[in-house]
Amino acid sequence: HGGLVEPTYSGYLSDWGAKTTHARLETVAELPAFRDSWARKRRVIFPMECYYGEASLSDDLLGRKAKKQRVAIKRSDEKPLGIAGIYAYAHLMDGPLLSAAMLTRAPGKRMFDIHDREPAVIDPEDWARWLDGADDIDLEAPWRDDAFVIVPAGRKVGRTG
């Protein structure tokens, strides 16, 4: 199972049907599944090398859109990628459960070509502050277009320049 299970849920995990893998920054404070974790500043960071999406990497000579292909997205500065998230603790019929959701935001222009959302990336310098509850980290500003690289999935995700 993936996603955050709200603390008030007490049934079986297999019966949890909500789609709570991602929490939108615009609504995280209001939605019942997320608001307790957000208010209590129950914060996590999802560390990763890259994440995946689908994109048309180029058009053909006649201007037709290329077929969508799976791509890997990572930081262009090669620093670790950290996605802001929140967690919850619930007492289920199966036993205690820690669960989490990634925070997402509206994307920048370049990222919008891949998806209408992007993960809330936090710079490594701000990780400790995020986990400690700092409120002055700008999570809503989209990733700068030059802050990430996109490569076809399956290829080595190293420096491209």
DSSP file with accessible surface (Angstrom, degrees, kcal/mol):
  #  RESIDUE AA STRUCTURE BP1 BP2  ACC     N-H-->O    O-->H-N    N-H-->O    O-->H-N    TCO  KAPPA ALPHA  PHI   PSI    X-CA   Y-CA   Z-CA
    1    1 A H              0   0  127      0, 0.0     2,-0.3     0, 0.0    13,-0.0   0.000 360.0 360.0 360.0 140.1    0.0    0.0    0.0
    2    2 A G        +     0   0   46      2,-0.1    18,-0.4    97,-0.1    19,-0.1  -0.880 360.0  39.8-120.1 152.3    1.3    3.5   -0.8
    3    3 A G  S    S-     0   0   12     -2,-0.3    97,-0.4    97,-0.3     2,-0.4  -0.280  87.6 -49.8 105.1 171.2    0.2    6.8    0.6
    4    4 A L        -     0   0    0     16,-2.2     2,-0.6    95,-0.2    -2,-0.1  -0.679  40.2-153.7 -86.0 131.0   -0.8    8.4    3.9
    5    5 A V        -     0   0    0     -2,-0.4    94,-0.2    83,-0.2    92,-0.1  -0.935  30.1-116.8-103.2 119.7   -3.4    6.7    6.0
    6    6 A E    >   -     0   0   42     -2,-0.6     3,-1.8     1,-0.1    27,-0.1  -0.215  18.4-119.5 -62.6 146.4   -5.1    9.3    8.2
    7    7 A P  T 3  S+     0   0   37      0, 0.0    84,-0.5     0, 0.0    -1,-0.1   0.736 109.1  59.4 -60.0 -24.3   -4.7    8.9   11.9
    8    8 A T  T 3  S+     0   0  112     82,-0.1     2,-0.3    25,-0.0    -2,-0.1   0.620  81.0 101.3 -82.7 -10.3   -8.5    8.6   12.6
    9    9 A Y    <   +     0   0   49     -3,-1.8    82,-0.3     1,-0.1    -4,-0.0  -0.565  39.9 168.7 -76.7 132.6   -8.8    5.5   10.3
   10   10 A S        +     0   0   79     -2,-0.3    83,-0.2    80,-0.1    -1,-0.1   0.269  41.9  95.2-129.5  12.1   -9.0    2.3   12.4
   11   11 A G  S    S-     0   0   20      1,-0.2    82,-2.4    81,-0.2    83,-0.5   0.157  86.6 -56.9 -83.1-154.2  -10.0   -0.4    9.9
   12   12 A Y    >>  -     0   0  107     80,-0.2     3,-1.4    81,-0.2     4,-0.5  -0.678  40.1-128.2 -89.2 144.8   -7.9   -2.8    7.9
   13   13 A L  G >4 S+     0   0   45     -2,-0.3     3,-1.6     1,-0.3    -1,-0.1   0.890 109.3  60.6 -58.4 -38.8   -5.2   -1.5    5.6
   14   14 A S  G 34 S+     0   0  105      1,-0.3    -1,-0.3   -13,-0.0    -3,-0.0   0.740 103.4  52.0 -63.4 -19.8   -6.6   -3.5    2.7
   15   15 A D  G <4 S+     0   0  110     -3,-1.4     2,-0.7     2,-0.0    -1,-0.3   0.530  79.6 108.6 -92.2  -8.8   -9.9   -1.6    3.1
   16   16 A W    <<  +     0   0   27     -3,-1.6    -3,-0.0    -4,-0.5   -11,-0.0  -0.579  39.8 169.7 -71.1 112.6   -8.2    1.8    2.9
   17   17 A G        +     0   0   68     -2,-0.7    -1,-0.2     2,-0.1    -3,-0.0   0.472  29.5 117.4-108.2  -1.6   -9.3    3.0   -0.5
   18   18 A A        -     0   0   46      1,-0.1     2,-1.0     2,-0.1    -2,-0.0  -0.349  65.0-127.6 -70.3 147.9   -8.3    6.7   -0.5
   19   19 A K        +     0   0  203      1,-0.1     3,-0.1     2,-0.0   -16,-0.1  -0.816  51.3 145.7 -95.0  96.4   -5.7    8.0   -3.0
   20   20 A T        +     0   0    5     -2,-1.0   -16,-2.2   -18,-0.4    -1,-0.1  -0.033  26.9 110.4-127.1  29.9   -3.3    9.7   -0.6
   21   21 A T  S    S+     0   0   67    -18,-0.3    81,-2.5     1,-0.2     2,-0.4   0.850  85.5  35.8 -72.5 -34.4    0.1    9.1   -2.1
   22   22 A H  E     -a  102   0A 107     79,-0.2     2,-0.5    -3,-0.1    81,-0.2  -0.960  67.9-158.6-123.8 140.8    0.4   12.8   -3.0
   23   23 A A  E     -a  103   0A   0     79,-3.3    81,-2.5    -2,-0.4     2,-0.3  -0.976  20.0-132.3-118.3 123.1   -0.8   15.9   -1.1
   24   24 A R  E >>  -a  104   0A 115     -2,-0.5     4,-1.7    79,-0.2     3,-1.4  -0.584   9.0-139.1 -73.5 131.4   -1.4   19.1   -3.0
   25   25 A L  T 34 S+     0   0   18     79,-2.7     4,-0.4    -2,-0.3    -1,-0.1   0.853 101.8  62.1 -56.8 -33.9    0.2   22.1   -1.2
   26   26 A E  T 34 S+     0   0   97     78,-0.2    -1,-0.3     1,-0.2    79,-0.1   0.761 121.3  18.9 -65.8 -24.1   -2.9   24.2   -2.1
   27   27 A T  T X> S+     0   0   48     -3,-1.4     4,-2.3     2,-0.1     3,-1.5   0.414  89.5 104.9-128.1   1.4   -5.2   21.9   -0.1
   28   28 A V  T 3< S+     0   0    1     -4,-1.7    10,-0.3     1,-0.3    -3,-0.1   0.835  83.0  52.4 -58.5 -33.9   -3.0   20.0    2.4
   29   29 A A  T 34 S+     0   0   42     -4,-0.4    -1,-0.3     1,-0.2    10,-0.1   0.711 117.3  37.3 -76.4 -18.4   -4.1   22.1    5.3
   30   30 A E  T <4 S+     0   0  120     -3,-1.5    -2,-0.2     4,-0.0    -1,-0.2   0.753  88.7  95.0-104.6 -32.0   -7.8   21.6    4.6
   31   31 A L  S >X S-     0   0   75     -4,-2.3     4,-2.7     1,-0.1     3,-1.5  -0.462  72.1-133.0 -69.8 132.8   -8.3   18.0    3.4
   32   32 A P  H 3> S+     0   0   70      0, 0.0     4,-0.5     0, 0.0    -1,-0.1   0.835 102.9  57.0 -53.9 -37.7   -9.2   15.6    6.3
   33   33 A A  H 34 S+     0   0   15      1,-0.2     4,-0.2     2,-0.1    -5,-0.1   0.799 123.2  22.1 -65.1 -27.5   -6.7   13.0    5.2
   34   34 A F  H <> S+     0   0   10     -3,-1.5     4,-2.4    -7,-0.2     5,-0.2   0.655  97.1  85.9-114.0 -23.1   -3.8   15.4    5.5
   35   35 A R  H  X S+     0   0  128     -4,-2.7     4,-2.9     1,-0.2     5,-0.2   0.841  89.5  52.1 -62.5 -35.5   -4.6   18.3    7.8
   36   36 A D  H  X S+     0   0   51     -4,-0.5     4,-2.4     2,-0.2    -1,-0.2   0.955 113.2  44.4 -64.2 -47.0   -3.7   16.7   11.1
   37   37 A S  H  4>S+     0   0    1      2,-0.2     5,-2.6     1,-0.2     4,-0.2   0.896 115.8  48.4 -63.6 -39.5   -0.2   15.8    9.8
   38   38 A W  H ><5S+     0   0   69     -4,-2.4     3,-1.3   -10,-0.3    -2,-0.2   0.949 112.5  47.4 -65.8 -47.4    0.2   19.2    8.3
   39   39 A A  H 3<5S+     0   0   77     -4,-2.9    -2,-0.2     1,-0.3    -1,-0.2   0.873 113.6  47.6 -63.7 -36.4   -0.9   21.1   11.4
   40   40 A R  T 3<5S-     0   0  151     -4,-2.4    -1,-0.3    -5,-0.2    -2,-0.2   0.416 109.7-124.4 -84.8   0.9    1.4   18.9   13.7
   41   41 A K  T < 5 +     0   0   81     -3,-1.3     2,-1.5    -4,-0.2    -3,-0.2   0.893  43.6 172.0  55.9  45.1    4.3   19.5   11.3
   42   42 A R      < +     0   0   57     -5,-2.6    45,-2.0    -6,-0.2     2,-0.3  -0.685  20.0 178.1 -84.6  92.2    4.8   15.7   10.9
   43   43 A R  E     +B   86   0A  21     -2,-1.5     2,-0.3    88,-0.3    43,-0.3  -0.746  19.6 172.4-111.1 146.2    7.4   16.1    8.2
   44   44 A V  E     -B   85   0A  34     41,-2.1    41,-2.1    -2,-0.3     2,-0.4  -0.891  22.2-137.4-136.8 167.5    9.5   13.7    6.1
   45   45 A I  E     -B   84   0A  30     -2,-0.3    39,-0.2    39,-0.2    57,-0.0  -1.000  10.6-145.8-128.1 131.1   11.8   13.9    3.2
   46   46 A F  E     -B   83   0A  54     37,-2.7    37,-2.0    -2,-0.4     2,-0.3  -0.860  21.8-154.5 -93.9 104.0   11.7   11.3    0.4
   47   47 A P  E     +B   82   0A  97      0, 0.0     2,-0.3     0, 0.0    35,-0.2  -0.597  27.2 150.0 -81.1 141.2   15.4   11.0   -0.7
   48   48 A M  E     -B   81   0A  48     33,-2.4    33,-2.0    -2,-0.3     3,-0.1  -0.986  52.4-130.8-161.5 161.6   16.0    9.8   -4.2
   49   49 A E  S    S-     0   0  131      1,-0.3    26,-0.4    -2,-0.3     2,-0.3   0.838  89.8 -26.0 -81.0 -39.8   18.4   10.1   -7.2
   50   50 A C        -     0   0   16     24,-0.1    -1,-0.3    31,-0.1     2,-0.3  -0.949  56.5-133.2-159.5 171.9   15.6   10.8   -9.6
   51   51 A Y  E     -F   73   0B  42     22,-2.1    22,-3.1    -2,-0.3     2,-0.3  -0.904  25.4-119.5-132.9 168.2   11.9   10.3  -10.2
   52   52 A Y  E     +F   72   0B 112     -2,-0.3     2,-0.3    20,-0.2    20,-0.2  -0.786  34.3 148.1-116.1 151.8   10.1    9.2  -13.3
   53   53 A G  E     -F   71   0B  19     18,-2.0    18,-3.0    -2,-0.3     2,-0.4  -0.851  41.7 -98.3-154.6-171.1    7.4   10.6  -15.7
   54   54 A E  E     +F   70   0B 119     60,-0.3     2,-0.3    16,-0.3    16,-0.2  -0.977  42.6 161.9-123.9 139.5    6.4   10.5  -19.3
   55   55 A A  E     -F   69   0B   6     14,-2.4    14,-2.2    -2,-0.4     2,-0.8  -0.990  44.6-118.6-151.0 156.3    7.3   13.1  -21.9
   56   56 A S        -     0   0   38     57,-0.4    12,-0.1    -2,-0.3     3,-0.1  -0.900  31.0-168.7 -92.0 109.6    7.6   13.8  -25.6
   57   57 A L        -     0   0   67     -2,-0.8     2,-0.3    10,-0.4    -1,-0.1   0.758  61.4  -6.2 -78.7 -23.3   11.3   14.5  -25.9
   58   58 A S        -     0   0   79      9,-0.2     8,-0.7    -3,-0.1     2,-0.2  -0.991  63.1-118.5-163.5 159.9   11.2   15.8  -29.4
   59   59 A D  B     -H   65   0C  81     -2,-0.3     6,-0.2     6,-0.2     2,-0.1  -0.672  35.3-114.5 -96.5 158.0    9.0   16.4  -32.5
   60   60 A D    >   -     0   0   61      4,-2.2     3,-2.1    -2,-0.2    -1,-0.1  -0.254  40.8 -87.8 -83.0-179.5    9.8   14.8  -35.8
   61   61 A L  T 3  S+     0   0  181      1,-0.3    -1,-0.1     2,-0.1    -2,-0.0   0.750 127.6  55.3 -62.9 -23.1   10.8   16.7  -39.0
   62   62 A L  T 3  S-     0   0  129      2,-0.1    -1,-0.3     3,-0.0     3,-0.1   0.389 119.7-107.2 -91.5   4.6    7.1   17.2  -39.9
   63   63 A G  S <  S+     0   0   53     -3,-2.1     2,-0.2     1,-0.3    -2,-0.1   0.559  70.5 145.8  83.8   6.7    6.3   18.8  -36.6
   64   64 A R        -     0   0  150      1,-0.1    -4,-2.2    -5,-0.0    -1,-0.3  -0.563  56.2-105.5 -77.7 142.7    4.3   15.8  -35.3
   65   65 A K  B     -H   59   0C 155     -2,-0.2    -6,-0.2    -6,-0.2    -1,-0.1  -0.426  34.5-119.9 -65.6 137.3    4.6   15.1  -31.6
   66   66 A A        -     0   0   33     -8,-0.7    -1,-0.1     1,-0.1     3,-0.1  -0.362  38.2 -89.7 -70.7 157.9    6.8   12.2  -30.7
   67   67 A K        -     0   0  191      1,-0.1   -10,-0.4    -2,-0.1    -9,-0.2  -0.363  51.6 -96.9 -63.4 149.8    5.3    9.3  -28.8
   68   68 A K        -     0   0  112    -12,-0.1     2,-0.3    -3,-0.1   -12,-0.2  -0.419  47.1-173.1 -66.5 141.1    5.4    9.7  -25.0
   69   69 A Q  E     -F   55   0B  85    -14,-2.2   -14,-2.4    -2,-0.1     2,-0.2  -0.978  30.9 -97.1-137.3 153.1    8.3    7.9  -23.4
   70   70 A R  E     -F   54   0B 142     -2,-0.3    83,-2.5   -16,-0.2     2,-0.3  -0.501  46.4-172.7 -68.4 132.9    9.3    7.2  -19.8
   71   71 A V  E     -FG  53 152B   0    -18,-3.0   -18,-2.0    81,-0.3     2,-0.4  -0.909  22.2-132.8-128.3 155.4   11.9    9.7  -18.6
   72   72 A A  E     -FG  52 151B   1     79,-3.2    79,-2.2    -2,-0.3     2,-0.5  -0.903  20.0-159.6-105.0 136.5   14.0   10.2  -15.5
   73   73 A I  E     +FG  51 150B   1    -22,-3.1   -22,-2.1    -2,-0.4     2,-0.3  -0.973  21.6 155.3-120.7 126.7   14.1   13.6  -13.9
   74   74 A K  E     - G   0 149B  16     75,-1.9    75,-2.6    -2,-0.5   -24,-0.1  -0.918  48.3 -75.7-143.7 170.0   16.9   14.7  -11.5
   75   75 A R  E >   - G   0 148B  13    -26,-0.4     3,-1.0     4,-0.4    73,-0.3  -0.427  31.4-141.5 -67.6 140.0   18.7   17.8  -10.3
   76   76 A S  T 3  S+     0   0   34     71,-2.2    72,-0.2     1,-0.2    -1,-0.1   0.757 101.5  58.5 -74.7 -22.0   21.0   19.4  -12.8
   77   77 A D  T 3  S-     0   0   63     70,-0.5    -1,-0.2     2,-0.1    71,-0.1   0.413 108.6-125.0 -87.2   2.4   23.6   20.2  -10.0
   78   78 A E    <   +     0   0   86     -3,-1.0    -2,-0.1     1,-0.2     3,-0.1   0.582  62.9 140.2  64.9  12.8   23.8   16.4   -9.2
   79   79 A K        -     0   0   84      1,-0.1    -4,-0.4    -5,-0.0    -1,-0.2  -0.433  66.1 -80.4 -73.3 161.8   22.9   17.1   -5.5
   80   80 A P        -     0   0   75      0, 0.0     2,-0.5     0, 0.0   -31,-0.2  -0.296  44.9-122.4 -62.3 148.6   20.6   14.5   -3.9
   81   81 A L  E     -B   48   0A   1    -33,-2.0   -33,-2.4    -3,-0.1     2,-0.4  -0.804  29.6-175.1 -94.5 128.5   16.9   15.0   -4.6
   82   82 A G  E     -B   47   0A   0     -2,-0.5    40,-2.8    40,-0.4     2,-0.5  -0.986   8.8-159.5-128.7 122.6   14.6   15.4   -1.6
   83   83 A I  E     -BC  46 121A   1    -37,-2.0   -37,-2.7    -2,-0.4    38,-0.2  -0.876  22.7-122.5-102.0 129.2   10.9   15.6   -1.9
   84   84 A A  E     +B   45   0A   0     36,-3.0    19,-2.9    -2,-0.5    36,-0.3  -0.411  42.7 161.8 -67.4 142.5    8.9   17.2    1.0
   85   85 A G  E     -BD  44 102A   0    -41,-2.1   -41,-2.1    17,-0.3     2,-0.3  -0.930  31.1-131.5-151.4 174.9    6.3   15.0    2.6
   86   86 A I  E     -BD  43 101A   1     15,-2.0    15,-2.3    -2,-0.3     2,-0.3  -0.917  19.0-153.6-129.1 156.3    4.2   14.5    5.6
   87   87 A Y  E     - D   0 100A  78    -45,-2.0     2,-0.3    -2,-0.3    13,-0.2  -0.873   4.2-161.5-129.1 164.0    3.5   11.4    7.7
   88   88 A A  E     - D   0  99A   0     11,-2.4    11,-2.3    -2,-0.3     2,-0.5  -0.972  12.1-142.7-140.6 155.6    0.8   10.0    9.9
   89   89 A Y  E     + D   0  98A  95     -2,-0.3     2,-0.3     9,-0.2     9,-0.2  -0.987  25.9 177.9-119.2 125.2    0.6    7.3   12.6
   90   90 A A  E     - D   0  97A   0      7,-2.5     7,-2.4    -2,-0.5     2,-0.8  -0.957  29.8-135.2-129.6 148.9   -2.6    5.2   12.7
   91   91 A H  E     - D   0  96A 127    -84,-0.5     2,-0.2    -2,-0.3    -2,-0.0  -0.892  37.6-179.8-101.3 103.1   -3.8    2.3   14.9
   92   92 A L  E >   - D   0  95A  15      3,-1.9     3,-1.3    -2,-0.8   -80,-0.2  -0.539  45.7-107.5 -99.4 169.3   -5.3   -0.2   12.4
   93   93 A M  T 3  S+     0   0  117    -82,-2.4   -81,-0.2     1,-0.3   -82,-0.1   0.809 124.6  54.5 -62.8 -27.3   -6.9   -3.5   12.9
   94   94 A D  T 3  S-     0   0   95    -83,-0.5    -1,-0.3     1,-0.3   -82,-0.1   0.593 126.2 -94.1 -78.0 -15.4   -3.7   -4.9   11.3
   95   95 A G  E <   - D   0  92A  25     -3,-1.3    -3,-1.9     2,-0.0    -1,-0.3  -0.734  67.7 -22.1 126.4-176.2   -1.6   -3.1   14.0
   96   96 A P  E     - D   0  91A  93      0, 0.0     2,-0.4     0, 0.0    -5,-0.2  -0.343  60.9-166.2 -68.9 149.2    0.2    0.3   14.1
   97   97 A L  E     - D   0  90A  41     -7,-2.4    -7,-2.5   -92,-0.1     2,-0.5  -0.988  18.7-161.1-143.2 128.4    1.1    1.9   10.9
   98   98 A L  E     + D   0  89A 118     -2,-0.4     2,-0.3    -9,-0.2    -9,-0.2  -0.926  28.0 169.5 -98.7 131.3    3.4    4.8    9.9
   99   99 A S  E     - D   0  88A  15    -11,-2.3   -11,-2.4    -2,-0.5     2,-0.3  -0.918  13.0-162.7-139.6 165.0    2.5    6.1    6.4
  100  100 A A  E     - D   0  87A  27    -97,-0.4     2,-0.3    -2,-0.3   -97,-0.3  -0.969   9.2-153.1-148.8 161.1    3.5    9.2    4.3
  101  101 A A  E     - D   0  86A   0    -15,-2.3   -15,-2.0    -2,-0.3     2,-0.3  -0.990  22.7-123.6-135.5 143.9    2.5   11.3    1.3
  102  102 A M  E     -aD  22  85A  42    -81,-2.5   -79,-3.3    -2,-0.3     2,-0.4  -0.634  26.7-124.1 -82.3 145.4    4.7   13.4   -1.0
  103  103 A L  E     -a   23   0A   0    -19,-2.9    17,-2.8    -2,-0.3     2,-0.3  -0.725  29.5-169.2 -89.4 137.8    3.8   17.1   -1.4
  104  104 A T  E     -aE  24 119A  12    -81,-2.5   -79,-2.7    -2,-0.4     2,-0.3  -0.862   6.1-176.4-124.3 162.8    3.1   18.4   -4.9
  105  105 A R  E     - E   0 118A   8     13,-2.7    13,-2.2    -2,-0.3    35,-0.1  -0.896  42.5 -68.9-145.4 173.6    2.7   21.8   -6.4
  106  106 A A        -     0   0   49     -2,-0.3    11,-0.2    11,-0.2     2,-0.1  -0.448  60.5-122.7 -66.2 138.9    2.0   23.6   -9.7
  107  107 A P        -     0   0   23      0, 0.0    -1,-0.1     0, 0.0     2,-0.1  -0.388  15.4-109.7 -85.0 164.2    4.9   23.0  -12.1
  108  108 A G     >  -     0   0   10     35,-0.2     4,-2.2    -2,-0.1    36,-0.1  -0.229  46.8 -87.9 -76.6 177.1    7.1   25.5  -13.9
  109  109 A K  H  > S+     0   0  166      1,-0.2     4,-0.7     2,-0.2    35,-0.1   0.918 125.8  43.8 -57.4 -49.8    6.8   25.9  -17.7
  110  110 A R  H >4 S+     0   0   84      1,-0.2     3,-0.9     2,-0.2     4,-0.3   0.917 114.6  48.8 -66.0 -42.0    9.3   23.2  -18.7
  111  111 A M  H >> S+     0   0    2      1,-0.2     3,-2.2    32,-0.2     4,-2.2   0.846  98.4  69.4 -68.0 -29.6    8.0   20.7  -16.1
  112  112 A F  H 3< S+     0   0  125     -4,-2.2    -1,-0.2     1,-0.3    -2,-0.2   0.803  87.3  66.6 -61.2 -25.0    4.4   21.3  -17.3
  113  113 A D  T << S+     0   0  110     -3,-0.9   -57,-0.4    -4,-0.7    -1,-0.3   0.737 110.6  36.1 -65.0 -21.8    5.3   19.6  -20.6
  114  114 A I  T <4 S-     0   0   19     -3,-2.2   -60,-0.3     1,-0.4     2,-0.3   0.824 133.2 -13.3 -96.6 -44.1    5.7   16.4  -18.6
  115  115 A H     <  -     0   0  106     -4,-2.2    -1,-0.4   -62,-0.1   -62,-0.0  -0.991  54.2-118.8-158.5 157.6    2.9   16.7  -16.0
  116  116 A D  S    S+     0   0   87     -2,-0.3     2,-0.3    -3,-0.1    -4,-0.1   0.433 100.6  43.2 -84.5   3.5    0.5   19.2  -14.5
  117  117 A R        -     0   0   26    -11,-0.2   -11,-0.2    -6,-0.2    -3,-0.0  -0.947  65.2-163.4-137.6 159.4    2.1   18.7  -11.0
  118  118 A E  E     -E  105   0A   3    -13,-2.2   -13,-2.7    -2,-0.3     2,-0.0  -0.983  31.8 -99.8-139.1 153.0    5.6   18.5   -9.7
  119  119 A P  E     -E  104   0A  16      0, 0.0     2,-1.4     0, 0.0   -15,-0.3  -0.374  40.6-106.8 -68.1 150.2    7.0   17.2   -6.4
  120  120 A A        -     0   0    0    -17,-2.8   -36,-3.0   -36,-0.3     2,-0.3  -0.672  42.9-159.0 -79.0  94.1    7.9   19.9   -3.8
  121  121 A V  B     -C   83   0A  13     -2,-1.4     2,-0.4   -38,-0.2   -38,-0.2  -0.592   4.3-158.6 -79.7 134.6   11.7   19.6   -4.0
  122  122 A I        -     0   0    3    -40,-2.8   -40,-0.4    -2,-0.3     5,-0.1  -0.954  21.9-116.5-114.3 133.6   13.6   20.9   -1.1
  123  123 A D    >   -     0   0   68     -2,-0.4     3,-2.6     1,-0.1     4,-0.5  -0.396  26.6-118.5 -64.1 142.3   17.3   21.9   -1.4
  124  124 A P  G >  S+     0   0   32      0, 0.0     3,-1.2     0, 0.0     4,-0.5   0.830 113.7  64.0 -52.9 -31.7   19.6   19.7    0.7
  125  125 A E  G 3  S+     0   0  114      1,-0.3     4,-0.3     2,-0.1     3,-0.1   0.714 106.2  44.6 -64.5 -21.3   20.6   22.9    2.7
  126  126 A D  G <> S+     0   0   42     -3,-2.6     4,-2.6     1,-0.1    -1,-0.3   0.420  84.2  96.7-102.9   0.1   17.0   23.2    3.9
  127  127 A W  H <> S+     0   0   57     -3,-1.2     4,-2.5    -4,-0.5     5,-0.2   0.936  86.2  45.1 -57.9 -50.9   16.4   19.5    4.8
  128  128 A A  H  > S+     0   0   64     -4,-0.5     4,-1.9     1,-0.2    -1,-0.2   0.917 113.9  50.4 -62.1 -40.4   17.1   19.8    8.5
  129  129 A R  H  4>S+     0   0   86     -4,-0.3     5,-2.7     2,-0.2     4,-0.4   0.900 109.9  50.7 -64.2 -41.5   15.1   23.0    8.8
  130  130 A W  H ><5S+     0   0    3     -4,-2.6     3,-1.5     1,-0.2    -2,-0.2   0.954 112.0  46.5 -59.7 -48.5   12.1   21.4    7.1
  131  131 A L  H 3<5S+     0   0   84     -4,-2.5   -88,-0.3     1,-0.3    -1,-0.2   0.820 109.2  55.9 -65.3 -29.2   12.2   18.4    9.4
  132  132 A D  T 3<5S-     0   0  142     -4,-1.9    -1,-0.3    -5,-0.2    -2,-0.2   0.454 124.1-101.4 -82.6  -4.0   12.6   20.8   12.4
  133  133 A G  T < 5 +     0   0   11     -3,-1.5    -3,-0.2    -4,-0.4    -2,-0.1   0.608  56.5 170.7 100.0  12.1    9.3   22.6   11.4
  134  134 A A      < -     0   0   24     -5,-2.7     3,-0.3    -6,-0.2    -1,-0.2  -0.306  18.4-164.6 -58.3 138.2   10.6   25.8    9.7
  135  135 A D  S    S+     0   0  118      1,-0.1    -1,-0.1     3,-0.0    -5,-0.0   0.396  73.9  75.7-103.7  -0.4    7.8   27.7    8.1
  136  136 A D        +     0   0  119      2,-0.1     2,-0.5     3,-0.0    -1,-0.1   0.265  62.9 111.7-100.0  14.4    9.9   30.0    5.9
  137  137 A I  S    S-     0   0   23     -3,-0.3     2,-1.2    -8,-0.1     3,-0.1  -0.763  70.8-128.9 -87.3 125.5   10.9   27.4    3.2
  138  138 A D        +     0   0  110     -2,-0.5    -2,-0.1     1,-0.2    -1,-0.0  -0.626  40.1 162.2 -80.2  99.2    9.2   28.3   -0.1
  139  139 A L        +     0   0   14     -2,-1.2    -1,-0.2     1,-0.1   -18,-0.1   0.656  66.8  61.9 -87.7 -19.4    7.5   25.1   -1.1
  140  140 A E  S    S+     0   0  136     -3,-0.1   -34,-0.2   -20,-0.1    -1,-0.1   0.752  76.0  96.2 -84.4 -23.8    5.2   26.7   -3.6
  141  141 A A  S    S-     0   0   42      1,-0.1     3,-0.1   -36,-0.1   -33,-0.1  -0.505  79.3-121.6 -69.3 126.5    7.7   28.2   -6.1
  142  142 A P        -     0   0   62      0, 0.0     2,-0.1     0, 0.0    -1,-0.1  -0.229  34.4 -85.0 -66.3 159.7    8.2   25.7   -9.0
  143  143 A W        -     0   0   21      1,-0.1   -32,-0.2   -35,-0.1   -35,-0.2  -0.394  51.2-106.8 -59.1 133.9   11.5   24.3   -9.8
  144  144 A R    >   -     0   0  160      1,-0.1     3,-1.9    -3,-0.1     4,-0.3  -0.363  27.4-117.5 -60.5 146.3   13.5   26.6  -12.1
  145  145 A D  T 3  S+     0   0   68      1,-0.3     3,-0.5     2,-0.2    -1,-0.1   0.789 115.4  47.4 -60.5 -26.7   13.7   25.3  -15.7
  146  146 A D  T 3  S+     0   0  108      1,-0.2    -1,-0.3     3,-0.0    -2,-0.1   0.409  92.3  81.9 -94.6   4.6   17.5   24.9  -15.5
  147  147 A A  S <  S+     0   0   11     -3,-1.9   -71,-2.2   -71,-0.1   -70,-0.5   0.563  93.7  40.8 -86.5  -8.2   17.4   23.2  -12.1
  148  148 A F  E     -G   75   0B   2     -3,-0.5     2,-0.3    -4,-0.3   -73,-0.2  -0.945  65.2-143.5-140.0 158.1   16.7   19.7  -13.5
  149  149 A V  E     -G   74   0B  26    -75,-2.6   -75,-1.9    -2,-0.3     2,-0.5  -0.900  10.2-151.1-118.4 151.4   17.6   17.4  -16.4
  150  150 A I  E     +G   73   0B  38     -2,-0.3   -77,-0.2   -77,-0.2    -2,-0.0  -0.992  20.9 168.8-124.2 123.8   15.4   15.0  -18.2
  151  151 A V  E     -G   72   0B   4    -79,-2.2   -79,-3.2    -2,-0.5     3,-0.1  -0.960  44.6 -89.9-131.4 151.4   16.8   11.9  -19.8
  152  152 A P  E >   -G   71   0B  23      0, 0.0     3,-1.5     0, 0.0   -81,-0.3  -0.368  53.2-106.6 -56.8 135.8   15.1    8.8  -21.3
  153  153 A A  T 3  S+     0   0   31    -83,-2.5     3,-0.1     1,-0.2   -83,-0.1  -0.378 105.2  40.3 -64.1 144.1   14.6    6.2  -18.6
  154  154 A G  T 3  S+     0   0   84      1,-0.5    -1,-0.2    -3,-0.1     2,-0.2   0.005  93.4 100.7 103.0 -28.5   17.0    3.3  -18.9
  155  155 A R  S <  S-     0   0  145     -3,-1.5    -1,-0.5     1,-0.1     2,-0.1  -0.512  92.9 -83.0 -82.4 159.7   19.9    5.5  -19.8
  156  156 A K        -     0   0  182     -2,-0.2     2,-0.9     1,-0.1    -1,-0.1  -0.399  37.0-140.5 -61.1 133.8   22.5    6.4  -17.2
  157  157 A V        +     0   0   17     -2,-0.1    -1,-0.1    -3,-0.1     2,-0.1  -0.346  58.8 121.4 -96.4  52.6   21.2    9.4  -15.3
  158  158 A G  S    S-     0   0   15     -2,-0.9   -80,-0.1     1,-0.2    -3,-0.0  -0.272  74.0 -43.5 -98.7-167.8   24.5   11.1  -15.0
  159  159 A R        -     0   0  172      1,-0.1    -1,-0.2    -2,-0.1   -83,-0.1  -0.293  46.3-162.6 -59.9 139.6   25.7   14.5  -16.2
  160  160 A T              0   0   85    -84,-0.1    -1,-0.1    -3,-0.1   -84,-0.0   0.340 360.0 360.0-107.0   3.1   24.4   15.4  -19.7
  161  161 A G              0   0  108      0, 0.0    -2,-0.1     0, 0.0     0, 0.0  -0.310 360.0 360.0-119.2 360.0   26.7   18.2  -20.6
